[in-house]
Amino acid sequence: MSREFELCPGRRVGGDQPCFIIAEIGQNHQGDLDIAKRMIRMAKDCGADCAKFQKSELEYKFNKKALERPYTSKHSWGKTYGEHKRHLEFSHDQYRELKKYAQEVGIFFTASGMDEMAVEFLHELDVPFFKVGSGDTNNFPYLEKTAKKGRPMVISSGMQSMNTMHQVYQIVKPINPHFCFLQCTSAYPLQPEDVNLRVITAYQSAFPDIPIGYSGHETGIAISVAAVAMGAKVVERHVTLDKTWKGSDHQASLEPNELAELVKAIRTVEKAMGSPVKQLLPCEMACNEKLGKSVVAKVTIPEGTVLTLDMLTVKVGEPKGFPPEAIFDLVGRKVKMNIEEDETITEQAMENHVKKVKY
């Protein structure tokens, strides 16, 4: 079982802890602080554990030519990619305001630090944990510096190989043991055949001492619920107030009713996982009393008869007698009273005996 650690104050992940559900607001706020606050409130109302954003210091994330390139997509908020990103980027003061609002609402608040300077700011902001986006998972200097901050880390693995993830583990583990990996495929929206939930199992085998989770970009909730059934201890999904809004992430995001349904389904599945011990449960007793079968006399059996298999059958009987699984054990036992055809075979009808030992 994966080891547990405290991801946020008072909230542990891994082991038998409930799945930690991250509502990834990202940049689906359209660059509007009021919309961002509405989304934080929505995440809380839907039952998510954390509202998450994406923080960039643009001159550290992109080089000049990347920021100056024309951006003519229907999703663009500016003539160049830099103008587009600046429209969507909140200032430090706005982030402080959002964090304060999340505290008032009662939901954990964090962001993906999309570059090293963004991580510095988020550390100053005192977020409970760092989210490492898939684009920085193979950025080893970034990982080292982030791990050395000492905060828990949630690391996505989109666009990576298993070999790279082993390298990530070897870099982060000696510095900071409080981290987890999320299986992720970086496509928006993600098609089911590209999800590869079995990677969760592969990660659980390869990294048994850390929790494993899932970050999904698919439509609907079924795949994310299945991930929890496979043992995902953290689930991250993009959220939106309206899938038709401008922006490339909205289509692969969950609207409020879907997020609420996801949270409800995850909590239901967690209850349903239950115990690995198979036994007759108290809730089954009524059905067992009504429909549970017993060993019944197939023919009239006189007192003193030694039972053979052809004398016995199995039916729903009244009163209850020996259960069906005892039928072979009854063979060779002697009855001490007459038993009519179709009567239940009960303990009271049997002579005491010592069970034969098979050699």
C-alpha positions, 0 to 999 in steps of 0.5 A, spaced: 500 500 500 502 506 498 505 510 503 501 516 506 503 523 507 500 530 508 498 534 502 495 539 505 494 541 512 490 536 516 489 532 509 493 526 508 493 522 501 495 515 500 493 509 503 486 508 505 485 516 505 479 518 501 481 520 494 484 528 493 480 531 488 483 537 484 478 542 480 483 545 475 481 551 473 487 553 470 486 559 465 478 557 464 477 564 468 478 568 461 482 573 465 477 575 469 478 575 477 470 575 478 469 569 474 475 566 477 472 567 484 465 564 481 469 558 479 473 557 486 466 557 489 463 552 484 469 547 486 467 548 493 460 547 492 461 541 488 465 537 493 472 538 490 478 538 495 482 543 492 481 549 486 488 549 482 490 555 477 496 555 473 501 561 474 506 563 469 512 568 469 511 569 462 518 572 460 521 566 464 516 560 461 517 563 453 523 566 449 521 572 446 520 569 439 515 565 442 511 571 445 512 575 439 509 569 434 502 571 431 496 567 434 490 567 430 486 561 433 479 562 434 481 561 442 486 567 441 485 573 446 490 577 442 494 578 436 500 575 438 501 569 443 504 574 448 498 578 448 494 572 449 497 569 455 498 576 458 490 577 458 490 570 461 495 571 467 493 574 473 498 578 477 501 577 484 496 581 488 490 578 484 493 571 486 493 573 493 486 575 493 484 569 490 488 565 495 484 569 501 477 568 497 479 560 497 480 560 505 474 564 506 470 559 502 473 553 505 477 550 499 485 548 498 488 553 493 494 552 489 497 552 482 502 549 477 508 553 477 509 553 470 516 556 470 522 556 476 520 564 477 512 562 478 514 556 483 518 562 487 512 566 487 507 560 489 512 558 495 512 566 497 504 565 497 505 559 501 501 554 497 500 547 501 503 543 495 506 544 488 503 541 482 508 540 476 505 540 470 506 535 464 511 540 461 516 540 466 516 533 469 522 532 464 525 539 466 530 536 471 533 542 474 526 545 475 524 539 479 530 539 483 529 546 485 522 545 486 523 539 491 528 543 495 522 548 497 520 542 501 513 542 500 509 536 497 509 535 490 503 532 485 507 531 478 503 529 472 506 525 467 503 527 460 508 526 454 513 522 458 516 515 458 516 510 464 524 511 463 523 518 464 518 517 470 524 513 474 529 518 473 524 523 476 523 519 482 530 518 483 531 525 483 525 527 487 525 522 492 532 523 496 530 531 496 523 530 498 519 524 499 512 527 499 510 527 492 505 523 488 505 521 480 499 522 476 498 518 470 496 523 464 495 523 457 496 530 454 491 531 449 485 535 449 480 532 449 482 526 450 480 519 447 478 513 451 483 509 447 489 514 449 487 514 456 491 508 458 489 507 465 493 500 466 499 505 467 496 506 474 497 499 475 504 500 472 506 506 476 503 502 483 508 496 481 514 501 479 513 506 485 510 502 491 512 507 496 508 513 493 501 514 492 499 514 484 493 518 481 490 520 475 489 527 471 484 526 466 482 531 459 477 526 457 470 528 456 465 525 461 466 522 468 466 514 467 474 514 466 476 518 472 471 514 476 474 507 473 481 510 475 479 511 483 477 504 482 484 502 480 487 505 486 488 513 484 489 517 490 489 524 487 484 525 481 485 532 477 480 534 472 479 541 468 473 545 470 469 550 467 463 554 467 461 553 460 464 549 455 462 553 449 467 559 452 473 561 448 479 557 450 482 550 448 481 547 455 473 548 456 471 542 451 475 537 455 473 540 462 467 539 466 461 543 468 459 544 475 453 539 474 459 534 472 464 536 477 458 534 482 457 528 479 464 526 479 465 527 486 459 523 488 461 517 484 468 517 487 465 517 494 460 512 492 466 508 489 470 509 495 465 506 499 464 500 494 471 498 495 470 495 502 474 489 504 477 484 501 475 479 506 469 475 503 464 472 508 456 472 509 454 479 511 449 482 515 445 485 509 445 478 506 441 475 512 434 477 509 436 474 502 439 468 505 433 466 510 428 467 504 432 464 498 438 460 501 438 453 500 439 447 504 440 439 504 434 435 503 432 428 503 431 426 496 427 419 498 425 417 505 431 415 509 429 410 515 432 411 522 440 408 522 441 409 515 448 411 513 447 416 508 449 416 500 449 422 495 443 419 491 439 420 498 440 427 498 438 433 494 439 441 495 432 445 495 430 452 499 427 448 505 423 450 511 426 449 516 433 451 514 438 445 515 445 443 513 447 448 507 449 446 500 456 446 501 456 440 507 452 435 502 459 431 501 460 431 508 454 428 510 455 422 506 457 416 510 454 419 516 448 415 520 441 418 521 438 417 528 431 418 526 426 417 520 427 422 515 421 423 510 422 424 503 423 432 501 424 433 509 430 438 511 436 434 513 438 437 520 443 436 525 438 434 530 437 428 525 444 426 525 448 421 530 454 424 532 460 422 529 468 423 527 469 425 520 473 421 516 480 423 515 482 422 507 489 419 506 
